[in-house]
Amino acid sequence: GINAEYGSFDNRAMFVNRSGVQKSASKAKSSLTFSTPISSIVFLEGGVLGFHRAGMEGRNLITGKIDAEVKDESKQFRLLSSAKMIILESRIANDTTNNSNLYVLTSRLSE
C-alpha cells in the first residue's frame, strides 16, 4: 500500500510523510493536479480518485494522467464512504428535497 499522507490544496494533492515533508518517489508522482478543485481523495492500487461536487476524477500515480472521469454539472456528488468500499451519492444539483442515488464503486483500495 501507500505509506503517505496527503494534503489537498484546491485542485492539487501532495503526498507527504508523517512529518509533513513532501515525498519524493522514483516511480510514483509526489503530487497530482486535478482539472477541478477536489473535496476528498481515495487511494486505489496504482491510482487516486479525486472527488468534487460534479463527480470524480481518477489519476494514475505513475503518469498522473486521467484514468477515469465522471463529470455531470446537473448533479451534485458526495463521497459517503471509502472504508472497505467506495460509496458515492448523487442528486439533482440545487434540489436537496429529491431522493438521491447511491453508487458502489468497485476497485482495489490501497491499504
All heavy atoms as an XYZ file, in Angstrom:
848
protein
N       0.807     -1.186      0.000
C       0.000      0.000      0.000
C       0.852      1.252      0.000
O       2.071      1.189     -0.035
N       0.218      2.358      0.047
C       0.910      3.645      0.022
C       1.207      4.056      1.445
O       0.325      4.076      2.287
C       0.041      4.709     -0.684
C      -0.150      4.321     -2.142
C       0.648      6.077     -0.568
C      -1.121      5.184     -2.885
N       2.454      4.399      1.700
C       2.862      4.833      3.025
C       3.025      6.343      2.998
O       4.119      6.864      3.009
C       4.161      4.136      3.432
C       4.540      4.452      4.863
O       3.723      4.934      5.634
N       5.777      4.193      5.207
N       1.895      7.051      2.892
C       1.937      8.506      2.787
C       0.630      9.093      3.275
O      -0.388      8.435      3.309
C       2.173      8.934      1.339
N       0.709     10.333      3.663
C      -0.466     11.141      3.948
C      -0.613     12.056      2.735
O       0.228     12.079      1.859
C      -0.226     11.983      5.205
C       0.150     11.175      6.433
C      -0.992     10.343      6.978
O      -2.126     10.836      6.962
O      -0.740      9.210      7.376
N      -1.676     12.821      2.702
C      -1.807     13.774      1.607
C      -2.332     15.092      2.139
O      -2.985     15.155      3.164
C      -2.716     13.248      0.489
C      -4.196     13.381      0.781
C      -4.905     14.466      0.302
C      -4.869     12.449      1.551
C      -6.254     14.620      0.585
C      -6.215     12.585      1.832
C      -6.892     13.666      1.344
O      -8.219     13.811      1.618
N      -1.996     16.146      1.422
C      -2.549     17.465      1.676
C      -3.183     17.932      0.393
O      -2.619     17.747     -0.676
N      -4.364     18.483      0.476
C      -5.074     18.901     -0.715
C      -5.211     20.421     -0.717
O      -5.621     21.006      0.265
C      -6.463     18.242     -0.738
O      -7.183     18.710     -1.842
N      -4.819     21.017     -1.826
C      -4.905     22.462     -1.985
C      -5.638     22.746     -3.277
O      -5.071     22.568     -4.351
C      -3.510     23.086     -2.021
C      -2.686     22.756     -0.817
C      -1.745     21.739     -0.863
C      -2.870     23.440      0.373
C      -0.996     21.427      0.248
C      -2.126     23.127      1.492
C      -1.180     22.111      1.433
N      -6.904     23.111     -3.160
C      -7.738     23.441     -4.313
C      -7.814     22.247     -5.258
O      -8.564     21.331     -5.009
C      -7.207     24.701     -4.985
C      -8.245     25.354     -5.874
O      -9.453     25.151     -5.648
O      -7.848     26.063     -6.809
N      -7.033     22.218     -6.320
C      -7.099     21.111     -7.266
C      -5.822     20.264     -7.274
O      -5.584     19.510     -8.196
C      -7.389     21.622     -8.680
C      -6.245     22.412     -9.254
O      -5.473     23.026     -8.530
N      -6.129     22.409    -10.558
N      -5.018     20.371     -6.224
C      -3.739     19.651     -6.177
C      -3.638     18.814     -4.904
O      -3.942     19.291     -3.814
C      -2.588     20.654     -6.213
C      -1.258     20.017     -6.400
C      -0.240     21.060     -6.781
N       1.058     20.413     -6.840
C       2.161     20.957     -6.419
N       2.161     22.172     -5.921
N       3.285     20.311     -6.505
N      -3.231     17.569     -5.061
C      -2.983     16.682     -3.917
C      -1.486     16.421     -3.846
O      -0.878     16.005     -4.831
C      -3.739     15.372     -4.081
N      -0.891     16.706     -2.694
C       0.538     16.470     -2.479
C       0.693     15.326     -1.487
O      -0.017     15.277     -0.487
C       1.213     17.727     -1.934
C       1.212     18.874     -2.892
S       1.872     20.426     -2.228
C       3.214     19.922     -1.238
N       1.603     14.421     -1.761
C       1.829     13.282     -0.893
C       3.008     13.583      0.017
O       4.080     13.955     -0.441
C       2.052     12.024     -1.731
C       0.917     11.800     -2.678
C       1.057     12.078     -4.022
C      -0.310     11.372     -2.209
C      -0.009     11.909     -4.891
C      -1.383     11.204     -3.071
C      -1.226     11.470     -4.415
N       2.779     13.460      1.311
C       3.779     13.839      2.304
C       3.990     12.682      3.286
O       3.141     11.806      3.424
C       3.351     15.108      3.079
C       3.228     16.305      2.155
C       2.039     14.888      3.818
N       5.151     12.719      3.975
C       5.370     11.719      5.018
C       4.680     12.187      6.289
O       4.046     13.239      6.324
C       6.860     11.449      5.213
C       7.623     12.666      5.703
O       7.058     13.595      6.267
N       8.928     12.664      5.482
N       4.778     11.426      7.339
C       4.067     11.750      8.587
C       4.556     13.041      9.235
O       3.860     13.613     10.060
C       4.161     10.587      9.555
C       3.506      9.341      8.965
C       2.981      8.435     10.031
N       2.471      7.203      9.464
C       1.222      7.024      9.077
N       0.357      7.980      9.187
N       0.833      5.865      8.576
N       5.726     13.530      8.825
C       6.247     14.802      9.343
C       5.777     15.994      8.507
O       6.119     17.134      8.813
C       7.775     14.772      9.369
O       8.226     13.727     10.188
N       5.046     15.722      7.427
C       4.550     16.804      6.586
C       5.478     17.198      5.464
O       5.233     18.167      4.757
N       6.566     16.454      5.250
C       7.517     16.753      4.180
C       7.067     16.030      2.912
O       6.746     14.841      2.948
C       8.949     16.293      4.586
C       9.929     16.531      3.449
C       9.384     16.999      5.853
N       7.045     16.781      1.800
C       6.597     16.189      0.544
C       7.495     15.017      0.178
O       8.710     15.106      0.219
C       6.588     17.214     -0.581
C       5.965     16.674     -1.855
C       5.740     17.743     -2.898
O       6.008     18.913     -2.680
N       5.228     17.359     -4.051
N       6.867     13.893     -0.182
C       7.608     12.682     -0.529
C       8.213     12.835     -1.913
O       7.608     13.411     -2.802
C       6.682     11.465     -0.511
C       6.169     11.136      0.876
C       5.443      9.815      0.882
C       6.415      8.699      0.857
N       6.527      7.843      1.991
N       9.401     12.310     -2.070
C       9.997     12.232     -3.399
C      10.083     10.755     -3.746
O      10.640      9.961     -3.009
C      11.386     12.879     -3.419
O      12.226     12.245     -2.489
N       9.470     10.402     -4.843
C       9.406      8.993     -5.239
C      10.044      8.820     -6.604
O       9.960      9.697     -7.452
C       7.959      8.531     -5.258
N      10.692      7.688     -6.786
C      11.343      7.439     -8.068
C      10.333      7.066     -9.154
O      10.504      7.412    -10.304
C      12.389      6.336     -7.923
O      11.772      5.149     -7.446
N       9.265      6.355     -8.784
C       8.286      5.915     -9.782
C       6.981      6.698     -9.701
O       6.456      7.144    -10.700
C       7.996      4.428     -9.610
C       9.166      3.555     -9.982
C       8.788      2.097     -9.879
C       9.962      1.214    -10.241
N       9.629     -0.201    -10.143
N       6.433      6.834     -8.517
C       5.128      7.492     -8.364
C       5.299      9.008     -8.282
O       6.336      9.513     -7.868
C       4.427      6.976     -7.114
N       4.257      9.708     -8.661
C       4.243     11.170     -8.568
C       4.215     11.594     -7.101
O       3.622     10.926     -6.270
C       3.000     11.735     -9.260
C       2.934     11.471    -10.735
C       3.725     12.505    -11.446
C       3.529     12.402    -12.941
N       4.387     13.327    -13.647
N       4.851     12.721     -6.777
C       4.794     13.244     -5.409
C       3.616     14.193     -5.237
O       3.289     14.588     -4.127
C       6.106     13.933     -5.044
O       6.363     14.995     -5.925
N       2.979     14.559     -6.353
C       1.751     15.353     -6.300
C       0.960     15.105     -7.584
O       1.519     14.696     -8.586
C       2.058     16.845     -6.136
O       2.653     17.359     -7.302
N      -0.323     15.354     -7.504
C      -1.203     15.220     -8.666
C      -2.041     16.484     -8.785
O      -2.502     17.017     -7.788
C      -2.143     14.017     -8.505
C      -1.508     12.633     -8.527
C      -2.531     11.577     -8.138
C      -0.919     12.320     -9.888
N      -2.229     16.942    -10.003
C      -3.069     18.113    -10.251
C      -4.331     17.651    -10.961
O      -4.266     17.012    -12.010
C      -2.326     19.153    -11.102
O      -1.122     19.524    -10.415
C      -3.180     20.389    -11.324
N      -5.475     17.963    -10.354
C      -6.770     17.595    -10.908
C      -7.314     18.758    -11.727
O      -6.914     19.903    -11.535
C      -7.734     17.227     -9.777
C      -7.330     15.971     -9.049
C      -6.432     16.015     -7.996
C      -7.836     14.738     -9.431
C      -6.040     14.864     -7.331
C      -7.457     13.581     -8.779
C      -6.559     13.643     -7.727
N      -8.264     18.470    -12.623
C      -8.793     19.514    -13.506
C      -9.774     20.443    -12.808
O     -10.119     21.483    -13.355
C      -9.455     18.877    -14.733
O     -10.515     18.037    -14.343
N     -10.201     20.075    -11.604
C     -11.155     20.880    -10.844
C     -10.841     20.743     -9.356
O     -10.222     19.758     -8.967
C     -12.605     20.431    -11.167
O     -13.522     21.326    -10.588
C     -12.877     19.036    -10.691
N     -11.213     21.699     -8.517
C     -10.956     21.561     -7.073
C     -11.605     20.296     -6.513
O     -12.729     19.958     -6.863
C     -11.603     22.816     -6.478
C     -11.579     23.814     -7.582
C     -11.802     23.001     -8.836
N     -10.880     19.598     -5.656
C     -11.370     18.343     -5.085
C     -11.690     18.517     -3.608
O     -11.089     19.328     -2.922
C     -10.357     17.198     -5.284
C      -8.990     17.565     -4.700
C     -10.239     16.819     -6.739
C      -7.987     16.449     -4.702
N     -12.664     17.728     -3.145
C     -13.046     17.797     -1.732
C     -12.473     16.635     -0.941
O     -12.281     16.747      0.266
C     -14.569     17.817     -1.596
O     -15.125     16.688     -2.220
N     -12.196     15.510     -1.605
C     -11.597     14.361     -0.915
C     -10.953     13.447     -1.947
O     -11.265     13.512     -3.140
C     -12.645     13.608     -0.103
O     -13.724     13.243     -0.904
N     -10.021     12.604     -1.477
C      -9.388     11.640     -2.364
C      -9.409     10.259     -1.716
O      -9.489     10.129     -0.497
C      -7.945     12.032     -2.760
C      -6.986     11.971     -1.570
C      -7.891     13.372     -3.421
C      -5.539     12.143     -1.977
N      -9.349      9.253     -2.578
C      -9.286      7.855     -2.152
C      -8.124      7.214     -2.904
O      -8.022      7.350     -4.123
C     -10.598      7.106     -2.470
C     -10.470      5.622     -2.155
C     -11.761      7.712     -1.703
N      -7.251      6.545     -2.169
C      -6.136      5.836     -2.782
C      -6.596      4.488     -3.298
O      -7.243      3.726     -2.583
C      -5.008      5.613     -1.764
C      -4.291      6.863     -1.384
C      -4.620      7.518     -0.210
C      -3.290      7.379     -2.186
C      -3.954      8.676      0.154
C      -2.626      8.530     -1.837
C      -2.958      9.186     -0.662
N      -6.261      4.194     -4.531
C      -6.515      2.892     -5.133
C      -5.169      2.246     -5.436
O      -4.131      2.907     -5.356
C      -7.298      3.047     -6.441
C      -8.626      3.767     -6.354
C      -9.212      3.957     -7.750
C      -9.591      2.994     -5.477
N      -5.182      0.999     -5.832
C      -3.946      0.352     -6.220
C      -3.513      0.937     -7.570
O      -4.165      0.721     -8.580
C      -4.166     -1.148     -6.327
C      -2.889     -1.929     -6.157
C      -3.173     -3.376     -5.885
O      -3.638     -3.679     -4.769
O      -2.935     -4.191     -6.782
N      -2.461      1.738     -7.569
C      -1.953      2.347     -8.791
C      -2.557      3.686     -9.148
O      -2.191      4.285    -10.144
N      -3.472      4.194     -8.343
C      -4.095      5.456     -8.684
C      -4.799      6.113     -7.520
O      -4.820      5.607     -6.406
N      -5.368      7.264     -7.820
C      -6.077      8.063     -6.821
C      -7.364      8.576     -7.455
O      -7.367      8.996     -8.611
C      -5.206      9.267     -6.373
C      -5.987     10.202     -5.483
C      -3.954      8.804     -5.676
N      -8.464      8.508     -6.715
C      -9.715      9.125     -7.148
C      -9.874     10.441     -6.406
O      -9.803     10.478     -5.178
C     -10.917      8.230     -6.821
C     -11.086      6.947     -7.606
C     -12.298      6.180     -7.093
C     -11.218      7.218     -9.089
N     -10.075     11.508     -7.132
C     -10.344     12.818     -6.541
C     -11.820     13.135     -6.734
O     -12.326     13.087     -7.860
N     -12.521     13.415     -5.640
C     -13.954     13.678     -5.704
C     -14.215     15.173     -5.636
O     -13.593     15.888     -4.852
C     -14.675     12.957     -4.562
C     -14.612     11.458     -4.712
C     -13.559     10.747     -4.180
C     -15.598     10.788     -5.410
C     -13.487      9.369     -4.338
C     -15.538      9.416     -5.577
C     -14.473      8.707     -5.037
N     -15.148     15.629     -6.458
C     -15.547     17.038     -6.486
C     -17.060     17.110     -6.599
O     -17.735     16.093     -6.757
C     -14.847     17.796     -7.620
C     -14.994     17.157     -8.968
N     -16.087     17.357     -9.769
C     -14.187     16.304     -9.638
C     -15.947     16.689    -10.888
N     -14.797     16.022    -10.838
N     -17.583     18.291     -6.513
C     -19.039     18.498     -6.480
C     -19.763     17.901     -7.687
O     -20.862     17.384     -7.556
C     -19.308     20.001     -6.371
C     -20.767     20.359     -6.276
C     -20.928     21.875     -6.141
N     -22.308     22.261     -6.304
C     -23.171     22.381     -5.310
N     -22.775     22.156     -4.082
N     -24.414     22.727     -5.538
N     -19.155     17.938     -8.856
C     -19.811     17.468    -10.077
C     -19.383     16.059    -10.482
O     -19.722     15.602    -11.563
C     -19.544     18.440    -11.218
N     -18.637     15.347     -9.626
C     -18.245     13.980     -9.969
C     -16.925     13.564     -9.354
O     -16.607     13.906     -8.214
N     -16.137     12.831    -10.151
C     -14.847     12.363     -9.678
C     -13.885     12.219    -10.848
O     -14.284     12.148    -12.000
C     -14.978     11.039     -8.938
C     -15.519      9.905     -9.750
S     -14.366      8.555     -9.688
C     -14.712      7.747    -11.213
N     -12.591     12.225    -10.501
C     -11.542     12.100    -11.495
C     -10.498     11.124    -10.964
O     -10.006     11.288     -9.854
C     -10.917     13.479    -11.720
C      -9.902     13.565    -12.806
C      -9.455     15.004    -13.009
O     -10.319     15.870    -13.280
O      -8.250     15.257    -12.868
N     -10.208     10.097    -11.739
C      -9.192      9.123    -11.354
C      -7.885      9.413    -12.059
O      -7.871      9.590    -13.277
N      -6.805      9.466    -11.288
C      -5.483      9.750    -11.850
C      -4.520      8.613    -11.550
O      -4.514      8.057    -10.455
C      -4.926     11.047    -11.267
C      -5.725     12.260    -11.682
C      -4.876     13.200    -12.453
N      -5.682     14.264    -13.031
C      -5.371     14.845    -14.164
N      -4.295     14.477    -14.821
N      -6.120     15.796    -14.643
N      -3.671      8.297    -12.518
C      -2.653      7.272    -12.385
C      -1.497      7.816    -11.543
O      -1.041      8.935    -11.782
C      -2.164      6.875    -13.783
C      -1.177      5.761    -13.765
O      -0.056      5.918    -13.314
N      -1.595      4.616    -14.274
N      -1.038      7.039    -10.562
C       0.041      7.503     -9.678
C       1.393      7.606    -10.379
O       2.240      8.386     -9.965
C       0.187      6.570     -8.468
C      -0.736      6.840     -7.302
C      -0.574      5.766     -6.235
C      -0.481      8.207     -6.699
N       1.607      6.834    -11.429
C       2.890      6.857    -12.143
C       2.927      7.983    -13.172
O       3.861      8.777    -13.208
C       3.157      5.500    -12.840
C       3.068      4.338    -11.848
C       4.505      5.507    -13.556
C       4.072      4.360    -10.733
N       1.894      8.072    -14.011
C       1.893      9.042    -15.108
C       1.197     10.354    -14.756
O       1.447     11.375    -15.392
C       1.186      8.456    -16.347
O      -0.206      8.254    -16.033
C       1.824      7.149    -16.784
N       0.279     10.312    -13.780
C      -0.500     11.494    -13.436
C      -1.663     11.741    -14.385
O      -2.429     12.679    -14.209
N      -1.822     10.895    -15.393
C      -2.881     11.083    -16.387
C      -4.223     10.578    -15.870
O      -4.290      9.729    -14.998
C      -2.516     10.365    -17.682
C      -1.296     10.964    -18.345
C      -1.049     10.325    -19.692
C       0.284     10.811    -20.202
N       0.263     11.563    -21.365
N      -5.290     11.102    -16.474
C      -6.645     10.706    -16.098
C      -6.910      9.284    -16.591
O      -6.744      8.986    -17.770
C      -7.692     11.666    -16.685
C      -7.524     13.066    -16.095
C      -9.102     11.157    -16.433
C      -8.417     14.122    -16.714
N      -7.313      8.409    -15.662
C      -7.691      7.029    -15.986
C      -9.206      6.865    -16.048
O      -9.711      5.997    -16.749
C      -7.174      6.057    -14.914
C      -5.689      5.773    -15.042
O      -5.118      6.043    -16.105
O      -5.111      5.268    -14.064
N      -9.921      7.644    -15.264
C     -11.381      7.549    -15.197
C     -11.937      8.918    -14.841
O     -11.294      9.687    -14.132
C     -11.799      6.533    -14.136
N     -13.136      9.207    -15.337
C     -13.729     10.509    -15.030
C     -15.255     10.427    -15.109
O     -15.794      9.806    -16.009
C     -13.217     11.560    -16.014
C     -13.679     12.955    -15.697
C     -13.000     13.996    -16.572
O     -12.628     13.686    -17.714
O     -12.859     15.127    -16.091
N     -15.895     11.041    -14.133
C     -17.343     11.237    -14.134
C     -17.558     12.714    -13.841
O     -17.081     13.220    -12.822
C     -18.037     10.379    -13.040
C     -19.510     10.755    -12.933
C     -17.861      8.905    -13.313
N     -18.230     13.397    -14.755
C     -18.493     14.820    -14.544
C     -19.869     15.143    -15.108
O     -20.133     14.919    -16.282
C     -17.423     15.679    -15.220
C     -17.515     17.142    -14.861
C     -16.306     17.907    -15.346
C     -16.358     19.321    -14.848
N     -15.178     20.079    -15.235
N     -20.744     15.624    -14.236
C     -22.108     15.966    -14.635
C     -22.527     17.182    -13.817
O     -22.858     17.058    -12.644
C     -23.045     14.782    -14.382
C     -24.456     15.032    -14.901
O     -24.806     16.202    -15.193
O     -25.205     14.050    -15.004
N     -22.499     18.338    -14.432
C     -22.809     19.598    -13.744
C     -24.269     19.682    -13.310
O     -24.618     20.498    -12.466
C     -22.460     20.798    -14.631
C     -20.994     20.912    -14.987
C     -20.096     21.318    -13.821
O     -20.612     21.849    -12.818
O     -18.881     21.101    -13.919
N     -25.143     18.840    -13.873
C     -26.556     18.877    -13.488
C     -26.807     18.130    -12.178
O     -27.906     18.177    -11.649
C     -27.430     18.289    -14.599
O     -27.259     16.883    -14.680
N     -25.791     17.430    -11.678
C     -25.917     16.679    -10.435
C     -24.886     17.140     -9.416
O     -23.884     17.750     -9.767
C     -25.732     15.184    -10.690
C     -26.813     14.606    -11.565
C     -26.607     13.133    -11.758
C     -27.705     12.584    -12.655
N     -27.448     11.201    -13.017
N     -25.161     16.831     -8.173
C     -24.240     17.118     -7.074
C     -23.817     15.776     -6.484
O     -24.662     14.961     -6.125
C     -24.936     17.970     -6.019
C     -24.058     18.328     -4.861
C     -24.789     19.255     -3.896
O     -25.667     20.016     -4.296
N     -24.432     19.183     -2.644
N     -22.512     15.541     -6.403
C     -21.984     14.284     -5.903
C     -21.348     14.478     -4.539
O     -20.820     15.552     -4.235
C     -20.933     13.724     -6.868
C     -21.507     13.266     -8.169
C     -21.734     14.158     -9.206
C     -21.832     11.936     -8.367
C     -22.262     13.735    -10.412
C     -22.369     11.503     -9.572
C     -22.584     12.397    -10.595
N     -21.382     13.409     -3.739
C     -20.778     13.461     -2.414
C     -20.242     12.076     -2.076
O     -20.957     11.082     -2.197
C     -21.814     13.903     -1.393
C     -21.279     14.096      0.008
C     -22.302     14.785      0.888
N     -23.491     13.976      1.052
C     -23.953     13.573      2.231
N     -23.339     13.914      3.338
N     -25.045     12.848      2.312
N     -18.988     12.018     -1.643
C     -18.388     10.769     -1.192
C     -18.922     10.477      0.198
O     -18.753     11.272      1.117
C     -16.862     10.887     -1.165
C     -16.095      9.677     -0.635
C     -16.275      8.478     -1.554
C     -14.618     10.028     -0.485
N     -19.580      9.332      0.363
C     -20.143      8.964      1.666
C     -19.205      8.079      2.466
O     -19.143      8.181      3.693
C     -21.481      8.240      1.492
C     -22.595      9.036      0.850
C     -23.852      8.188      0.725
C     -22.887     10.310      1.635
N     -18.476      7.185      1.787
C     -17.602      6.255      2.488
C     -16.492      5.776      1.562
O     -16.700      5.614      0.364
C     -18.397      5.045      2.982
O     -17.529      4.075      3.529
N     -15.328      5.563      2.140
C     -14.231      4.943      1.399
C     -13.574      3.860      2.245
O     -12.474      3.428      1.975
C     -13.199      5.992      0.968
O     -12.626      6.604      2.104
N     -14.272      3.410      3.298
C     -13.765      2.337      4.154
C     -14.262      1.001      3.594
O     -15.458      0.746      3.587
C     -14.258      2.534      5.587
N     -13.347      0.195      3.094
C     -13.636     -1.128      2.502
C     -14.311     -1.042      1.140
O     -14.036     -1.829      0.270
C     -14.460     -2.016      3.446
C     -13.816     -2.244      4.774
C     -12.597     -3.122      4.648
C     -11.998     -3.373      6.014
N     -10.671     -3.931      5.935
N     -15.238     -0.127      0.936
C     -15.836      0.086     -0.381
C     -16.126      1.577     -0.536
O     -16.278      2.297      0.437
C     -17.093     -0.761     -0.582
C     -18.281     -0.341      0.251
S     -19.762     -1.290     -0.099
C     -19.334     -2.861      0.590
N     -16.185      2.008     -1.781
C     -16.416      3.421     -2.072
C     -17.902      3.610     -2.361
O     -18.459      2.950     -3.245
C     -15.579      3.871     -3.278
C     -14.090      3.660     -2.989
C     -15.872      5.326     -3.618
C     -13.218      3.786     -4.213
N     -18.555      4.488     -1.597
C     -19.975      4.770     -1.791
C     -20.120      6.251     -2.132
O     -19.663      7.121     -1.396
C     -20.803      4.419     -0.548
C     -20.620      2.927     -0.210
C     -22.273      4.756     -0.772
C     -21.265      2.491      1.076
N     -20.744      6.505     -3.259
C     -20.911      7.850     -3.789
C     -22.400      8.147     -3.906
O     -23.180      7.308     -4.352
C     -20.241      7.925     -5.168
C     -20.120      9.255     -5.855
C     -19.251     10.211     -5.052
C     -19.524      9.060     -7.243
N     -22.795      9.339     -3.485
C     -24.183      9.774     -3.573
C     -24.299     10.843     -4.655
O     -23.415     11.687     -4.794
C     -24.629     10.363     -2.234
C     -26.024     10.955     -2.263
C     -26.351     11.752     -1.012
O     -25.529     12.595     -0.604
O     -27.425     11.514     -0.449
N     -25.395     10.803     -5.414
C     -25.663     11.890     -6.360
C     -27.120     12.305     -6.225
O     -27.981     11.511     -5.871
C     -25.376     11.461     -7.806
O     -26.406     10.654     -8.306
N     -27.355     13.563     -6.473
C     -28.720     14.098     -6.504
C     -28.718     15.265     -7.480
O     -27.668     15.784     -7.841
C     -29.220     14.502     -5.122
C     -28.467     15.609     -4.439
C     -29.086     16.029     -3.103
N     -28.983     14.986     -2.111
C     -30.027     14.485     -1.432
N     -31.229     14.927     -1.632
N     -29.854     13.548     -0.539
N     -29.911     15.671     -7.896
C     -30.025     16.797     -8.806
C     -29.468     18.037     -8.110
O     -29.791     18.314     -6.955
C     -31.487     17.010     -9.244
C     -31.962     15.773    -10.024
C     -31.646     18.269    -10.070
C     -33.437     15.785    -10.339
N     -28.611     18.756     -8.805
C     -27.988     19.953     -8.231
C     -29.045     20.956     -7.798
O     -30.065     21.127     -8.453
C     -27.034     20.588     -9.245
N     -28.799     21.597     -6.677
C     -29.671     22.640     -6.125
C     -31.068     22.153     -5.762
O     -32.001     22.942     -5.700
C     -29.771     23.837     -7.074
C     -28.410     24.415     -7.374
O     -27.548     24.488     -6.512
N     -28.202     24.802     -8.618
N     -31.238     20.844     -5.549
C     -32.531     20.317     -5.142
C     -32.319     19.244     -4.078
O     -32.202     18.071     -4.386
C     -33.288     19.737     -6.336
C     -34.714     19.319     -5.960
O     -35.105     19.457     -4.779
O     -35.431     18.852     -6.859
N     -32.266     19.672     -2.837
C     -31.995     18.732     -1.744
C     -33.239     17.981     -1.290
O     -33.154     17.117     -0.432
C     -31.377     19.473     -0.538
O     -32.274     20.502     -0.124
C     -30.026     20.049     -0.890
N     -34.409     18.291     -1.868
C     -35.641     17.613     -1.459
C     -35.856     16.309     -2.220
O     -36.612     15.463     -1.777
C     -36.863     18.523     -1.671
O     -36.966     18.847     -3.058
C     -36.747     19.783     -0.835
N     -35.226     16.145     -3.374
C     -35.374     14.925     -4.162
C     -34.593     13.774     -3.544
O     -33.642     13.983     -2.785
C     -34.867     15.142     -5.592
C     -35.986     15.481     -6.539
O     -37.149     15.225     -6.257
N     -35.621     16.062     -7.661
N     -34.990     12.571     -3.887
C     -34.232     11.394     -3.475
C     -32.850     11.412     -4.112
O     -32.658     12.031     -5.158
C     -34.959     10.114     -3.903
C     -36.260      9.924     -3.157
O     -36.414     10.395     -2.036
N     -37.195      9.242     -3.787
N     -31.927     10.711     -3.494
C     -30.588     10.630     -4.059
C     -30.340      9.226     -4.588
O     -31.051      8.282     -4.255
C     -29.545     10.998     -3.009
O     -29.597     10.094     -1.933
N     -29.347      9.098     -5.437
C     -28.901      7.808     -5.940
C     -27.600      7.458     -5.244
O     -26.761      8.330     -5.016
C     -28.659      7.861     -7.453
C     -29.931      8.081     -8.227
O     -30.929      7.424     -7.976
N     -29.900      9.026     -9.150
N     -27.419      6.188     -4.911
C     -26.179      5.719     -4.299
C     -25.466      4.800     -5.278
O     -26.087      3.974     -5.933
C     -26.457      4.965     -2.993
C     -27.088      5.769     -1.875
C     -27.307      4.883     -0.652
C     -26.228      6.967     -1.501
N     -24.146      4.951     -5.355
C     -23.318      4.141     -6.237
C     -22.242      3.473     -5.394
O     -21.624      4.114     -4.542
C     -22.639      4.999     -7.309
C     -23.618      5.766     -8.162
C     -23.969      7.072     -7.836
C     -24.194      5.183     -9.285
C     -24.876      7.778     -8.609
C     -25.099      5.887    -10.065
C     -25.432      7.185     -9.719
O     -26.325      7.874    -10.485
N     -22.013      2.202     -5.650
C     -20.914      1.484     -5.017
C     -19.871      1.281     -6.105
O     -20.133      0.636     -7.125
C     -21.370      0.124     -4.445
C     -20.181     -0.634     -3.884
C     -22.432      0.335     -3.375
N     -18.700      1.894     -5.911
C     -17.622      1.779     -6.889
C     -16.734      0.614     -6.484
O     -16.367      0.477     -5.310
C     -16.803      3.069     -6.936
C     -17.601      4.360     -7.168
C     -16.682      5.555     -7.150
C     -18.364      4.291     -8.472
N     -16.387     -0.211     -7.432
C     -15.555     -1.362     -7.127
C     -14.169     -1.170     -7.721
O     -14.031     -0.823     -8.891
C     -16.167     -2.662     -7.674
O     -16.367     -2.536     -9.066
C     -17.498     -2.958     -7.005
N     -13.178     -1.348     -6.910
C     -11.784     -1.284     -7.293
C     -10.974     -1.790     -6.122
O     -11.512     -2.005     -5.040
C     -11.381      0.153     -7.626
O     -10.062      0.165     -8.124
N      -9.715     -1.962     -6.314
C      -8.859     -2.402     -5.214
C      -8.360     -1.188     -4.470
O      -7.582     -0.397     -4.988
C      -7.700     -3.213     -5.755
C      -8.188     -4.512     -6.399
C      -7.057     -5.385     -6.690
N      -6.439     -5.754     -5.417
C      -5.713     -6.813     -5.231
N      -5.489     -7.621     -6.222
N      -5.167     -7.076     -4.064
N      -8.835     -1.023     -3.242
C      -8.397      0.079     -2.401
C      -6.996     -0.201     -1.900
O      -6.636     -1.331     -1.610
C      -9.336      0.252     -1.190
C     -10.744      0.715     -1.489
C     -11.588      0.653     -0.240
C     -10.733      2.119     -2.027
N      -6.180      0.832     -1.802
C      -4.839      0.691     -1.240
C      -4.959      0.687      0.269
O      -5.690      1.465      0.863
C      -3.970      1.858     -1.685
O      -2.689      1.736     -1.155
N      -4.253     -0.215      0.924
C      -4.337     -0.301      2.392
C      -3.115      0.295      3.029
O      -2.066      0.342      2.556
C      -4.482     -1.757      2.812
C      -5.787     -2.316      2.297
C      -5.988     -3.760      2.721
O      -5.233     -4.265      3.565
O      -6.902     -4.376      2.191
